[in-house]
Amino acid sequence: MGSHPLRRRAAAVISVVALAMVGAACSSSSKSNAVNAGTTAKAKAVTLRLGYFPNVTHAPAMVGVESGRFKSALGPNVKLDLKTFNSGSEAVTAIIAGALDASFVGPNPAINAFQKTKGEVRIVSGTASGGAYLVVKKSINSAADLKGKKVATPQLGNTQDVALRTWLNTQGLHETKDGGDVTVVPQENSVTLTSFEQGSIDGAWVPEPWATRLVDEGGGKVLIDEATLWPQGKYVTTVLLVTKSFLDAHPDVVQSLIDGLAGSIEEITSDPAQAKSEVNKNIESVTGKSLKPNLIDASFAHITFTLDPLESTLQTSADHAKALGFLDSSDLKGLVDLTLLNKVLAAKGAPPISG
């Protein structure tokens, strides 16, 4: 990792709830614990429409796809219909339109979906924690230096956008949706990199691998590692969101998907080289372009892949979004349901995760 500014700030650690490796198919003990409702995956053909992003923060999803773990865990009678998205709002729109049964998304899009559907979605597992940074020009050394400057985020009201606006307010910098002391510029991450290189923006609050790319390719430096703003450096970055209708009708399918996700995270821990290869292969198949190996390495070092959705930080994110005017309410009662996740963990002899 050398003396790279971003790499020095992040601990090169990938943690996961202690799990046994998931085999080629869902274990019999896991299946025996399937919820006794609806039909089982073996009894009736089911289509699971699953979304994810070609971002490293969604690495367990890509490992599950490329390694075949998801298909193996789901079994031959579940058709996996994969859909990829560039933003949380796109995935949420698909969920609301009834075009998607489940998706890996950030915490704020999950919260937005919960409110827009009037409680008809559930977070059934965590996926990733950490991996977001404020990268700025080298001439900027403090929050005060950002006054009058332009800072980008991936999307208005998304997880990093809320984080940036909240932090600016704590620094005494007036922030509104339309500007203030610091102009926040929501835009796609690929556009942000170009804008930063051209000097039309002064910084960006972005997830990996874009933070490292802004440093390596854009000549920027890290001003804030978001982990430093959270207790114990832990905060939720990606979760697995499922519609309540699909969860109620096919709990066995959802449990098998979580089982496959657990195996993907275990692979990231036990065989990171293979996992990185699968992630890059999937990114290339979706976007048409692979990432440089050093970007994958840095991103894996800065993200903790975990089944724990870190529910308390989810609530904090909702409180921040409400304070900024993005939500009418921060009441998340009923959003997180870890019943099936804990069945998977119990089948593997691992302790349960509590809300």
N, C-alpha and C positions, 0 to 999 in steps of 0.2 A: 504494500500500500504506500510505502515511501513517506514523504513529508507532505503529501497532499492535504490541504486544509480541511476538506470535508472528511477525509478518511481519518485524520487525527481526532476529529470530534466524535466519531461514531465507534462504538465498540463492535469489534467483528465477532458478533455472537448471533447464532440462530437458535432460539429455544423453542421447545414444544412440550406439551403435556406428555409425560412418559407413556408411550404407546408401543405395543408390539407391531411388527411389520404387518401390513395388510397383504394377504396372499393374492393369488390370481383371481379369486372370487371372494365374495363376502363370507365371512366365517359362519359356521353353523351356529355358534353360540350367539353371534350378533343377530342372525336371522331368528333364532329362537326367542329373542327379546323384542321382536317387532311388535308394534302396537296392534292389539287385536281389534282392528277396525278396518272396514273396506275390504278390498280384495288384495291378495298378495301379488307381487310382481310375477311370480311363476304361474298364478292362476289366470291372469288376464293381461293381454298386451296393453301397455301404457306408453304414451309419449311424454317425455319430460323436456320441455323447452327451457334450456338453461343459457343464461347470459354471463359474459365476463368481459374484461378489458384486456387488450394486449399490453398491459403494464406490469412491471416487476412486482408491484404491490399485490398483483393477482397471481403470483407465481404458483401457489398450490393448485389453482384452477388449471393453469396451463400444464403443469406436471400431470394432473389427473387426466387431462385430455390426451396428451402426447404419449404417456406411458400405457394408456389403456386401462388405468386403474378405475376410472369412473365406469366404463363399460363393464368391466369384470365385476365390480361391486354391485352394479345395478342388475346384472343378469341378462339373459338372452331375450326376455319378454318385455324389456324396457327399451324403447327407442330413444336415443339421446339426440335431440335436435338442438345443436349449438348455434348461438347467436353472439356476435361480438359488437361492442359499443365503444365509442370514444369518450363518453361522459356519463355521469350518473343520471342526468336529466333524461338522456335518451333511453336508458334502461327503465327508469321510472315511467316514462311515457308509454313504453311497450307493456309494462305491467298493468298500468291503468287501462290501456286499450284491450287487455285480455290476450295479448300476443306473446306473453312470457309467463312461465310458471315459477321460475326462480332465477336469481342472479347474484353474482358477487358484485357488491357495490360498496361505496364509502359510507360512513356513518350518517352524514347529513342527507344524502339522497335516500337512505333507508328511512330516516325520520320523516322526510318530506313525503315519501310514499305512504307511510303509516297515516299521516294526517290527511293526505289527499284521497286515500281510499277509505277513510273513516275507520281505520283499524283493521283492514282486511289483508294485512301482511304480517309476517313474523320473522324475526331474526332467530335462526336456529343454530348458528355457530359463528365463532370468530374465524378469521383467516390470517390477518396480519396486523402488526402494531409497529408504529414508528415510520421513519423514512421520509420525513418532510422537513424542508429547510427554507430559510430566507437567504437567498444568494443575491449579493449586490455588487456594484462596481467597487473596485479596490479603493477608490477615494472616499467611500462612505464607511465611517467608523462607529456610528451610533445612530440611535433612533432620531435624534435631533437633526442629523445630516440628511434625513429623508424628507424634511419639510420642503414642499414645493416640487418634489420628485414624483415620478411615475413608477408604480410597482404592479407587476402582473400577478394574476392567479388563474387557475385553470378554467374557472367558470363562476359566474355570479351566484353566490349563496352556497357554493360547494364547500367541502370540508376545509380545504386550504384557504379559500376566500374568507370563510368565517374566522379561521385562526388568525389570518393577517389583520382583519379589521378589528378583532378583539384585542390583539396585541397593540395595535396602533393607539387604540383608546386608552389602554393602560399606560402608555408612554406619554399621554397628554397631547396627542396629535388628533385634531378634530377629523372625524371620519363620517362620511355619509355614503349612501349607495351611489351617489353621483359625483363624489369627489371629496373635497375638504382640504386639510393641510397637505395630505398625500393623495394623489390621484390613483385609485385602484383600477387596473385595466384587466378585466376578465377576458381571456382569450385562450385558444388551444395551445397546448404546451409546445408543439412544433413551431407555432408562430412566435411564441415567447422566446425561444432560442434565437431565432432569426432577428427579432426585435432587439434582444439584448446585445447580440453581436454588432448590430448596426447602430446601437446607441440611442434608439428611440424610447427605451425604457431603462430605468436605473436599477431594477432588481425584480425578483419574483419569489413568491412563496409557492414552492412546487414539491411534488413527491419525486422519489427516485423512479427512473434513472435521470430525470431531467435536472435535478439539482447538481448531480455530478457532471452532466453535460454542460451546464452553465459555467461551472468552474473550469473544466478541462478545455472546452471548445470556445467558451465565451470570455475566458479570462477573469471570471468573477471570484468572489470569496464568500464564505459563509459568515453571515452576521448572526443568525439565530438558528440553532438546532432545536426544533420544536420539542424534542424530548426533555430539554432543560426547563420547560414550562409546565411539566406535569409531574405529579408525585411519583417517585421511583422511576421517572423517565418513561412511563408506560401510557400509551393512549391508542385507542382503536383507529385503524386505518382502513381495513376491509372486513366486511362481514358477509355471511351467506343469508340472503333474504328469500323467503318463499311466500307465495300467496296462501292465504288461509284456506281458500277453497281447495287448492291442490294438497295442502298439508292434511286437511280433514279427510279428503278422499283417498289419499295414497301415503299414509304415514310410513309404511314399509319402504316405499321408494325413497322418501326423503331420508329415512334412517340409513339406507344403503348408500345414498349419496354422501352423507356425513362420514360413513365408514370409509368410503373411497377418499374423501378429503383428508381424513386422519392418516391414511396410508401415504398420501402425497406429501404431507408435512413430515412424516417419518422419513421418507426418502430424501427430502431436502436436508434432514439432519444426518442421516447415515451415509448418503452418497451424493454430496453436494455437486460434484463434478457432473454426474449424470443428470441431476435435476437442472443444473444451469444449461446444459446442452439441450434438454427438452424444452425449457423455457425459451431459449433463443430460437429454436426450431419453430416453435409455435408462433412467436412474434413475427418471424420471417414469413410464415405461411399466411398470416392474417394481414400484415402490413406490406409485404413484398420486400422488406429489408431487415436484415438481422442487426443486432447490436454488437459493438466491439466487446470482446471478452472482458476487458477491464471495467466496462460499465456494468456488466452483469455481476462481476466480482464485488464491485463497490456497493451495488444495490443490495446484494444478499447480505453483505456485512452490516448494512445500516437498517435492515428490517428484521423484526422478530416475527416469525411465522408461528402462529398459535391458534388453537381452537377456542381459546377464551375470548369472548367478545368484549371483555373489559367494560362491563355494563355501567359502572360508575362514571367512566369517562364519556360514554355515550350520552348519559344524562347531562354532563357538563357541556358537551357540544350543543345539545338541544337548548340549554339555558343561554348559552352564548348566542345562538342563532335567534332566539326569541328577543334577547336584549337588543339585537341589531335590527329587529323588525322583519326578519325573514320568516318567522313562525308566529302564529296567533297564540299558540300554547306550547309549553314544553312538557306537557303531561305524556309520558311514554308508557303508562300502565298497559300491560298486555303486549307490548311490542316484542319483548324477548321471551322466547320459549325454549329452554334448554333440555326439555324432557327427553327428546330423542338423542341429543348429544350425550347426555349422561347415561343413556342405555348403551350407547356405543362404548363409552369409557368403562362402564361396569363390566361389559363383556370382555374387555381387555385387562381387567384387574387394575384399572387406573382410578384415582379418586375423582369424584364428581366436581363439576364447576358450579359454584353458586352465584346467584345474581347479586 
